[in-house]
Amino acid sequence: MNRRRFLGAAAMMAAAVPGSRIGAAVGSRQLIDSCACDPFLGQARDGSYAFNPNGQTLASDAFRDLSSGIKITNLKVFGVSLTPNSDRPYVFVKLETNQQGLVGWGEATLEGKGQSAMSCVEDFRDFLIGNDPMQVEHLWQSMYVHTFYRAGPLIGSAISGIDQALWDIRGKALNVPVYQLLGGPYDQRGIRGYYHVENIRTAEDLAHLRETALQEGVSCLKIGLPDHDYEWIETNAKIDRAVKYMQRVREGLGSSIDIAVDFHAKMGPAVASIMIKEVEPLNLLFVEEPCPPENPQAMARIARHSTTPIATGERLVAAYGCRELIEMGAVDILQTDINHVGGISALWKVAAMANISNISMAPHACEGPIGGLATLHVDSAMPNFLVQEICSFVTPGDKEKIWAEWFGFPAMRMVDGRVPLPEKPGLGFVLSEASLNKYPFGGTKPMEFVWHQDGSVAAL
């Protein structure tokens, strides 16, 4: 008889025998529920089991002698829509503490799932309130493991925002930037980045872009492909159009600017392999997501037939989500996103895992500014860092003006081709709730719908 059956039988025996000592023992704890899940885990000697019969956290008792004295007192979540129809309203997380003025900010933005991300952050309230924010790894493991179902992009994004806020508090409490806590900076000149390219139609457009980029010291740009959708097996005409487009961009931008190309997982491995083979003479910095990232075997097949570096990872969660790609040698560059992968803690672990396999890091960042600024700290401490995505253009727009208004400095803008390292403690900024009020949450909007000519669903 196993333990659960024994306890169930003991409970029935106790009911039949009033005053039984067995009855007293079993009656002092909760009975198993209908799914045969026992909510009482007790507490191991090291405090690693989290809950007592009343649902109160016990782990903090084990760390009483090591406590910083700082306690999380409140969790706030803000949905921020810069435009009413945004498909990625920012989801900002704020953790308050019992120390006057000591707060932490993070970002849990998830494209197309703003309301869901906000709700998921709120679901972690009981994991945080009353706990010591300095115990970042302990809290991360509790959120990830005690959720029971392993994290996908929704849970991953919620943990990401909370984790960033915990590190922000940690840096502020110790009065140092987060990158110093991680062992950085690896390069004191700042973080090399790349901007995106849009509206390139003519040779004159390319010439103007090249001139502007070089004046700003920009050494890398990323482009997409000319057509919005690609079939799994594509026509020669469309493949030829894509190859010639990449060739024109390389010729127009010259050899002084590195070029990356985002395939956006739009095609199968056969078509991707043909395209990448055709453009090998262009010496691209990398090709991003040549096929869906959930198929590492297909990614490995492409990598085996290419001398162009293959990059992927923006849709992966936690270090565990990257393991198979690394082990198969299917990727040269990992692009995990600090707002989805699990925050600073997870991005740091991915980078360490990649480093021992001679894989470079080029983190994705196409959401809001808090996650972008948090990424800089991890970049600064990576020995295998390559380049940081900045989801903006060479010429700043309205979004960048709003960010500068919030933080008091041009967030995620390069100077001579590099983003300056933050100097203030924590993540390096101060943000007021009042500044967000001008951009109320406008609700969740889906990302774009893309269809093939026959009406079937095309990849984003």
N, C-alpha and C positions, 0 to 999 in steps of 0.2 A: 504494500500500500504506500502511495507516495504521500508527501507531507500535506498537500492540500486536501486529499481525501481523508487523511487521518484527522485533520482539524475539523473537517465537516462532520465526521462521525462523532468526534469528541463533543462537538457542540450539541448534537442530538442527544448524546448520553447525558450531558449536563442538564439538559432540559427535563430529562426524565428522573434525575436524581437531585432534588432540591438540596442546596447547601454544599454540593460537591465542590471539592477544590478544583477539579477540572473546569467546572462551570465558572468559578471565579477567574481562572486564568484566561479562558476563552472570552468571557464576557468583558474583559478589560480592553479588548481591541475590536476593530471593525471586522465584520464578517466579509468574506469574499463576495464580490458582486456577481451579477448574472453572466458576465463574460469570463468568469474565472480569473479575473485580475485582482490581485491582492493589493489594496492601496497602501497598506502599512509596510514600509520597507525597513523601518528602524534606523539605527545609526551605527555605522562601523566605527572602529576606534579612531580612524583618521577623519571621521565626519563626512565621508564621501556619499553616504546615502542621505537623501534630501528631505524626506517628509516623515513627520510623526502622525499618529492617528488623527490629529485635529487639522492636518494640512499645513502646519506651521513649519518653516524651515528650521532645520537643526544644524546644518553644516556650519553655520556661523559660530556655533559653540566651540567647534574644534579649533577655530582660528582666533579665539578671543585674545590670546596672548600676543598674537601677531597683528592685531587690528590697528589700522591707521587712525581710528577714531572718526573717520569720515563715513557717513551713511547716506545712501540714496533715499531721498524723501519724497520725490515725485517724478513722474514720467509725463511728458507732454509730446503730442504729435501734431504737426502742422502740415496741412495740405496747401500748396502754393502754386497757383496757375498764373503764369506770366501772360497767357492769352486764354480766352474763354474756351477755345477748341483744342487746347494742348493735349497730345496723346501721352505726355509724360509730365504731369504736374509734379513738382518737387514734393517729396515727403521728407520733412525735416524732423529730427528727434532731439528733444532737449531733456537732459537729466539734471534734476536739482538735488542739492545735498544739504546737510545740516550745517555746512560752513558758509557763512555769509558771502554771497557773490561767487561761490565756486559752483559753476555749472559746466556741463559738457554738451556739445552739439555733434550730431551725426546726420547721415543721409541714408534713407531707405527707398529712394525713388525706384519704381519698377514700371517700365514702359507698358502702357495699356492696362495697368492694374493698380491705379493710384489708391482707390478706396480700399481695395483688398490689402494693400501693403500697410495702410494706416491701421486697419483693424488688426492685422497680424502683429504689428508692433505693440498695440494695446494688450494683446493676448499674453505678452511676456511681462506684464506689470508685476505679477506675483513672483517672478523670478528675480526681481531687482529691488523692490522697495524694502528698505531695512538692511540691505547688504552693503558690504564695503566695496566701493567702485574700484579700489586699487587692485582687487583680485580679478583682473580681467580674464585670465585664462580659465579660472574656476567658473566664472559666470558664463563664459562662452560655452564651455563643455556642458554646463547644466542646461542652457537653452537648446543646444543641439541634440544632446543625448536624451534628456528627459522629455523632449517633445514626442519621443518614441518613433514617429514616422520621420524618416530621414529627410533632410531639407532639400526642397527644390527651389526654384527661383523666388517663390513668395516667402517662405520661411528664411531662405538665405538672405533676401533683401532686408527683412525685418531685423535679423541678427546683425547684419552689416551696419545698419544705422545705429543700433544700440552699442555695438562694439566701438565704432568711431567715437561716440560720445564718451564711453568709458576711458578710452585713451586720451581724449581731450582733457578730461578731469585729471587723469594721472599726470599728464605733462604740466598742467597748471599747478597741481598740488606740489610738484617737485620743482616748479619754476624753470622748466627747460622745454624746448621744442620736442615733439614726439620723436623726430628722427634721431635725436641724441639718445633717447631711451632705446632705440633700435640699433645703436652703434654707428650711426651716420654722423656727418655726411661722408659719403664715399668720394664725392667730387664736389669741392666747394664752389665751383663755378655756377652751380644750379642744375636744373633739370632740362635736358634736351627734349624738345617737343616737336610735334608736327600739327599743322592745321589741315582742314579739309579744303577741297577745291570744288567749286560749282560754277555753272554758267560759262563753260569753256566751249565756244562754238567756232571761233576763228583763230587764225594765226596771230592776229592782233591781240585777241584776248589772252593768249598764252604769253605773248611778249610782255604785255602789261603786268600779268601775274608774276612773271619771272623777275621783272625789274623791281616791283614792289616787295616781293619776298626777299630778294638779295639786299635791298635797302634796310630791311628790318632784321637782317641777319638770320633769316629762316633757312634752314638747311634741309628740310624734309617736308613733303606734302603728300596727302593721300587722295586718290581719285577713286571713283566708281566706274562701272562699265556703262557703255552708251545706251543699251537697251534696258528696259525696266524688268523684263521677265526673260527667262531662259528655260527651254525644255530640257528634260533629263538627257535626251539625245537631240542635239540641235542641228539646224541646217548649216551648210557651208557658208551661205551668205551672211548669216548672223555671226558666226564665228569669225569670218573674215572682217566684218565691220568692227568687232571688238578688238581684234588684233591690230588693225590699222589705227584705231583710236589710241591705243596705248603707245604705238610707235610715234604718232603725231605729238602726244604729250611729252614723251621723252625728247624728241627733237626740239620742241618749243621751249622746254624748261632747261635744256642743256645738262651738262655733266656735273654742275656745281650743286644741284639740288637732288637729293635722294627722292625716289618715288615709290610709294606703296600703293597697291591696288586691292580694293575690297570687292571680292566676288559675291559677298553676302549669301553664301551657301545656296546659290540659285541654280546650280547645275549638278549633274552627275559626275563621277570621277573620270569617265572617258572624255567628255567634253572639256572638263577642267584641265586634264592632262594635255590635251591637244593645244589649248590656248597657252598654257604655261610653257610648253615646249617651244611654241612659236616666238614667244617674247623673251626667251632666255638671253639673247644678245643685248637686251635693254638693261641688264643688271639691276633689276628691281630690288628695292630693299626687302620687300616681302609681298607675297600674295596672301590675302586674308580670307579665311573661310571658303576655300575652293569648293567644298561640299558640306552638307550638314554635319555639324560637329558631333552629333550623337552616333555617328558611324565611323569609329576610329579605324576600322579595317579599310574603308574607302579612302580615308585621309592618308593612311600609310601607303596605300597603293599609289596615290598621287606623288607622295614624297619620294618614293623609290625611283620614279621616272623623271625627277626634276632636280636641277641644280639651283633653282630659285628657292629661297627660304619660304617655308610654309608657316603661316601664323593662324592661330585660332584660340578660343577660350573665353570669349566675352559672355557666353551663356552657361558656363560651368560653375558649379557651386562646391565650395570647400576644396581642400587639397585632395580629398578622396575622388572628386570628380575629374581630376587631371591625371590620376595615376595610370590609367590604361593608355592614354595618348603618349605619356612619357615612356612607359615600358615598351611600347611597340615602336618607338622611334618615329612616330607619325607626325611630329611637329618640331620645328626649329625655334619658334617663338611663341610664348604663351601670352595671352591678352586678357587674363582674368580681370574682372571689374570689381573694384572695391565696394560698390553699392549692391552687388549681388553675391559675390563669392563667400562673404562672411566677414567683411570689414577688414581692418588693419591686421588683425590676428591671422586671418585666413590668407590674405594676400602675401603676408610675410612668409607663411609656411609654404605656399605655392612657389614663391621665389627661391626658397632654400632647397626645395625638392627639385626644381628645375636646374638649379646651379650645379648640383652634383651629377647631373646628366648632360651638362654642357648645352643647356637650352637657355635662350635669352628671354627677357621679359619686356613687353611693350604694353602696359596695362591699358585696357579700354576705359573710356570715360566720356559718355555722351548723355549725362543727366545734368544734375545741378552742380553748383560751385563748392558745396561743402565736401562732397565726395571727391571732387577734383583736387581740392587743397589737401585733403587727407592722403590722397594717393602720392602726392609729392614727398611726403615724409617717408613712405615706404620705398619709393624710388631712390631716395637719397641714401638708403642703407643697403641697397642691392648691389653686390659685386657683378651680377649678370644683367644689370639694367641696360636696355638698348635705347628706347625712346618712349615718350609719353604722348598718348593721344590727347589732343585738345579739340573738342568738338565745336570748333568755331572756325572763322575764316581769317585770312591775313588782315583784312580790314574789319575792325570790330563793329558790331551792330548794336541794336537796342538791348539785347540780352546782356551784353558786356557792360553797358552803361548802368543797368539795374544792379548788376553784381558789384560794380564799383561803388554805387550808392549805398548798398548794404554794408560793405566791409571797410569802406574808406580807402581802398586801393584797387588797382586793376587786377582782379583775381584771374588767374590762369592765362595771363598775357605774357608773352615772351619779350625779353630784352636781349638783343643780340643773339637771338636764337635759343635762349634758355629762360626758363621760368625761375625767378629768384627764389631762394630758399626762405621760408618764413623765419622770422627772428623772435617773435613773441612766444611765450610758453604755450603748451598744448598744441592744438592744430594751427595756432598763429593768427587768430582773428577774434573779434568781438562782434556779436550779432544781437540786435534787439528784436524782441517780438513785435514791437510797434512797426518796425520797418517792413514786416511781412504783411501787415494788414491791408496794404494797398493792392495786394494780389491774392484775393480770397480763392479758396479751392473751388474750381469750376466743375467738379465731377470727373468721373473717369470716361475717357474717350478711347475707342479702339485705335490701334495702329492702322496704317493704311491697308486697304484691300487690294490685292494684286491678282489679276486673273490672266490665264492664257487665252489665246484667241478662241479656243473652243469652250471657254467658260469655266474650265477647271481651275483649281486653286494653284497659284504660283507662290514660290518661296519669297519671303521678305529678306 
